[in-house]
Amino acid sequence: MFRSTRRKTVRSAVASFALAVALAGGAAVGSAAFTSEAAYAQNSRGFAEVYQPLAEMVNATPPNFEGARTAIPTLIAAIENPNDRQLAGNLILNIGNNTSDPALQRQGLEMMLESGLVPVEQQGQFNWFVGSLAFQADDYAAARESFEVTKSLGYAPEGTDLDVLIAETHFQQDNVNAGVQHLVGAITAAEAAGTAVNQSWITNALQAAYDYDLTDQALVLSEKLIQHHPSQRNWENALRILNQLYELPEDARVDLSRLMRLNNAIIDRQEYIRYIEDLDPRVMSNEVQLVLAMGLDNGVFEADDPYYVEVKGIADQRAPQDRNGIDDIISEGQNGDALDALSAGDVLYSLSDFAQAETMYKLALERGYDAGTANTRIGITQAEQGNYAAAIETFGLVTGQRAPVARMWVAYAQQQMAGN
């Protein structure tokens, strides 16, 4: 449906940090690591005896990283205190950097963090590195834990959204609901704090909801997308997703298509055709003419397209009859039953006479026509007249199968009121 930030491959966000890892914790170990009593006071003597030969291997010319690698288990076995663990982790990280071994890089970083001696101001960065390495290794639970710590410490890696990555660890484990809920939580927290809502939180969650047919979540996220980022592209994405996720009856689908038309969100030929067929050119000919003209302007139809030619011929023949006979149609609506009133409202809507259409829809409601349909169309005519506050109130009365359509019309009315 749309280009997903999530599917741009999140691995690219965590793959380019080897140099940063080296700078953060894997600088070359000094060649004279344990030559003073002060050093022995901080590190255990047994550890120093194992560590010193490895340090010499790493600092030799040329260095013997492979030899040092084979001695790592012995080095770890000699650890007795936090200082030992910190220095061992630094050395292992150094070996991992120089042999391009992500497993050793991760092990070294984790040991340094476990020592408790990493400065507070660097802990967020170290956890970010650990999480990134775990993610690359498909260890998503561990990656998530490290990313969450990174976020709690206030570290923000440049060009990367931690909330998107945390959600992605859930998605990679096929726990779609958890991933969506994490992003919804980030959205809710930002709203409560009065800070900007990152569009990628919404689009990633919406893409996942669409992929896995989570209709309720998709509706909420579509509303959020329009509320916070009401671009034409986002209207297109949100409305097309809902149009495909919900099995709407034809008359309800027409009202969603009308909102799509207002927001230039009808894109492909099949959507145009379905809108036209739902309207029926023999009944709502004037609105069909508008849809055909829009499709022609947008390059969906060509003037000699057989379907376009056929439908336009039917609509062009019928449309003048509705325009010329509107007084009789209104009279039938005023004096007939609920269906007559609704039908009159539909024809008036197709003629863009929204005020009189509203009157007829209200009459249909009074006479017992389906409240969901009548209130939806009353709200639409109010929105078309710019009476957005009244439209929002009317749409709020719509429940059941038509509720998703009404809620997206509410989003549209709110956007218009906000001047977006």
N, C-alpha and C positions, 0 to 999 in steps of 0.2 A: 504494500500500500504506500509506503514512503520509505525513504532512506533512513534506516535505523542507526542511531549512534552506536547502539549495542552491537549491531552486526557489522560495523566497520572493522571488526575484529579488535576486541579489547586488548588482545595480546600486544598490539602495537603500542599501547599506552604504558606497558610495563616492561618492554623489551630493551629500551635504550638507556640503561642506567649502569652498565658495567664500570664505566669510567668514574661515575659518581660514587659507586660503591668503593672503588679503590681509593678515591680521595677521602671518603668519609672515615674508613676504618682500616684500610689495608696498606697504609704507607710502609715503606721498607722498615723492617725491624733493625734496630741498631746492632752493630757487629759486636759490641762489648756489652751484652745485656746484663751479665751478672759478675761484675768485677769489684763490687764494693759491698761493705757490710750493710749499707742502706738497702741495697737490692735484696740481700738475703733476709733482711728484716721483714720485707714485704712479701716475698715469695718463699715457699718451702724449699729446703735444700734438695730434697729428692726430686722435686719438679725441675729445679735449676739444672741438675745434673743431666736430665733427659732433654731439657729445652735447649741448652747451650749448643750441642752438636747440630741440632736442627736449624738453629739460627745461623750457624756458620755455613751450613749447606745453602741456605737461602741467600746469604750475603756473599757467597763465593763468586769468583770470576772465572768461568761462567757459573751462574747459580745452578744448583742441583735440586730443582723443584720436585722431580719425580722421586728422587731418593728421600726427600723430606716427606713426601706424601705417604710413602710406605710406613713411615715411623709415627704417623698421626695417632693410631690406636695406643701406642706406648705412651705418647705424650698425654693423651686424655686420661689414661689409667693413673698417671702420676699426679693429677690435680688434687690438691688438698685444701685450697682456700679460694676466696673470690679473686684475689690477685692472680693466682695461677690460672684460673678460668679466663680472666680477661686477657692475659698475655697469650695463652694458648689459642683463644678465639681469634686474636689479631693475627697470629702467625698462620692459622688455618685459612683465614680470609685472604691473606697475602698469597698463599699457595694457590688457592682457588682462583684468584684474579689472574695470576700469571700462567695458569694452566687452563684458563677458560672453563672451569668446572663449577657450574652453578650449585651443585649439591654441596661442595666444600664452601663456597661463598655463603650459602645459607647457614651451614653449620657454624661457621666462624662468627657470623653476625648474631646468631641465636646464643652462642656461648658468651659473647660479650655482653649481650643484654641480660643473660642469666646471672652474670657476675654482679650486677647492680652498680657497676662502676662507670657505665656510659653516662656522660653529663646529661642532665635533664634536657637541655636545649637540643641535644642530638637524638634523643630517644624516639621522637616522632619520625625522623628521617630513617633511623635504623629499622624501625618497625615497617616502614613503607618498603624498604629494600627486602626485608624478609617476606612480607606479603607478596611482593612482585615475583620473587623467586619461587615461592610456593605456588602461585598462580600458574607460572610457566611450567611447573612440574605437575599440574593438574591436581594439586592438593588443595582443593577449594575450601574445605573447612578451615584449614590452617591459614590460608590466605585471608579468608574473611575475618578470622580472629585478629590477625595482624593489622588489617585495614581498619578495623573498628578501633583498635588501640591508637593507630595513627591519627584517626579522626578525633578521638577523645583528647589527644595531646595537642591538637590544634595545628598539626602540620598539614600543609596543602601542597602536594607536588604540582609543579607547574604543568599546565595543559592536561591535567587529569582530574576527573570528578570521582572522589572516593565513594560517594553514595551509589553512583552507577556501577562502580567496580564491585562493591559489596553485593548489590542486587545481582550482578552477573555471576557471582560465585553461587548464588542460589539457583539461577537459571541453568548453570552448567551441571548442577546436581539434580535437574528436573524438578526442583521445588519452586514452581512458577509462582504460586500464591505467596510464598515467603518473599520472593524477589519483588513482586508487585507491591506487597505491603510495606516493604522497607522503603521503596521510593515514595509511596503514599505518605508514609511517616515523615520523610524529609520534606515533602510538599506542605504537610500540615504544620510542621514545626516552623517552616519559613513564614507561612501565613500568620501563625500566632505571634511570631517575633516581628512581623512587619517588614521582613526582608524579601529580596527578590526571589522568586521561584524559578529555579533553573529549568529551562525548557527541556533539557535532555532527561531530567527526572520524569517528566510527563510523557515524552515521546517514547522513551524506553519502556516504561510501564504500559503505555497504551499499545505498543507493538506486541508485547508479551500477552496482554489481555486479548488482543485480536487473534494472535497465533493459536491460542488455546481456548478460544470461544468463551472467555470470561465476560459475558455480556454486561452484567451489573457493573463490574469494575471498568469496563470499556466506556460505559455511559458516564460514570463519574469522572473518569480521566478526560473524556472528550469535553465535558463541561469545564474542567480545570484548564485544558489547553486553550479554549476560547477565552476564558476569564483572564488568564495571565499573558497569553501570547496570541492575540486575535488577528493573525495575518491571514491573507487570502489562502495561502498554502495550507495553513493549519485548519481553516474552515473546510477546505477540500478534503484533507485527510480525515478529520473527525466525522464529517457527515457521510463520507463514502464508507468508512468502517461501520458506522451504525446501520447504514443502508444494507450492508451485507450480513451483519451479525443478527439483525432482528428479522424475524419472519412476520412482516407486517401485512395486514390485509390491504387490498388495492387502494381503498379510499384513504387509509392512513398513510400509505406510501406516497400518495399524491401530495399530501401535506408536507412530508419530508422533502420530496422533490422540489416543492415550491421554495422551501428554505435553501435548498442547494442551488436553485436557479438565482435567487437573490444574492448569493455569495459566490456566484460563478464557479460552483463546485461540481457541476456536471461535466465530465471529461470525455468519456468514451461513448461510442456510438450506441452500444447496448443500453446504457443508462438513458440516453435521449429517447430511444425507441420505447423503453419500458414506461417512461414518463408519459409519452404520447399515447401509448396503448391504455395506460391506466386512466388517462383523461377521457379518451375516446373522441376522435375528431368529429364524430357525428353529434356529440353532446356538448363538449366544451371547446368548440371550434376556435373561438377567439384566443383562448389561452394556448391552444395547440399552435396557432399562428405565431405566437410569441416564442414558443419553444423551437419551432422550425427556423425562425429567423435567427435565434441565438445559435443554433447548431450550424447554420450557414455561415454566420459571421466567424464562428470559431473553427471553421474548416472541417467540421465533422460530416456535414453534408455538402454535396456539390449540386449545382442547379439542375443537372441532368441525372442525378441519382434517382433510380426508379422508385425507391421507397419514398424519397422526398417528394417526387413529382406526384405520386399517387395520393399520399396523405394531404399534401397541399391542395390538390384538386378537391378533395372532400371537404377540407376545412374552409377553403375559399367559397365553396358553394353554400355551406351552412352558415358561416359567420354573419353575412348580411341579414339573414333571416332572424337571428338572435338580436342583432342591433335594431332592426326595424320593428321587431315584434316585442320589444322589451316591456312596453306598457302592458300588453296582454299577459306576459309572463309574471310581472309584478302583481297584477290583479289576481291571477290564479294563486300566487303565493299568499296573498292577503286573505283570500276567501276560501282556500282549500284546506287540506289537512297538513300535518307536520311535514310529510314528504314533499308536498307542493311548495311549502315555504323554504325548505332546504334547497330544493332544485332551483327555485328562483334566486336564492342567495348564491348558488354556484354560478349561474349564468351572469349575475351582476359582478361577481368576483372576476370572472373571465373577461368582463368588459372594463375591469379596473375601477368599477363604481363601488369602492370599499365601504362607504358610509351606508348606502342602501343595502348592500350585501349583509353588513352587520345587523341591520334591522330585521332582515329576513331570517337570518340564523337565530336571532333571539326569539323570533316568533316560532320557529321550528322547535326550539327548546321548550317554550311555554306549552306547545301543543303535544309534548311528550316524545319528541325525537330523541334518539340516543344521545345522552348528555356528553359522552366523550367526544363524539364527532362534532356536535353543535358547539361545545365550548372551545374545542380546538380551532374551529373556523371563526368563531367570534373573536378569539384572541388574535388570530392571524389578521383579520380585517382591522382590528385595533392597532396592531403593530404596523400594518401597511399605511395607516393614517397618521403614524407618529405618536399615537397615544400609548406609549410604552408601559407606563405604570399600570394602566388599566389592563393591558395585555398580560402583563406578568401575573396580575391577580387572577385573571380568567384562566390562564394556563395552569395555575395552581390548583384548579378544580378538576383537572383531568387526571384520571387514574386508569389502571389496567393497561391494556395493550397499547394504548395511544400515549401513555405517560412519557416514554423516551422521546417521542416527537415533540410533545409539549415542552419538555425540559430543554431541548435544544433551541426551541423558539424563545424560551425564557433567556437562554444564554445570548441569543441574538438581540433581544430587547434590551438586556442589561448592557451589552456592548454599545448599542446605539445611544442609550442614555448617558453612557460614559464618554461619548464622543469619539469612540475608536473607529 
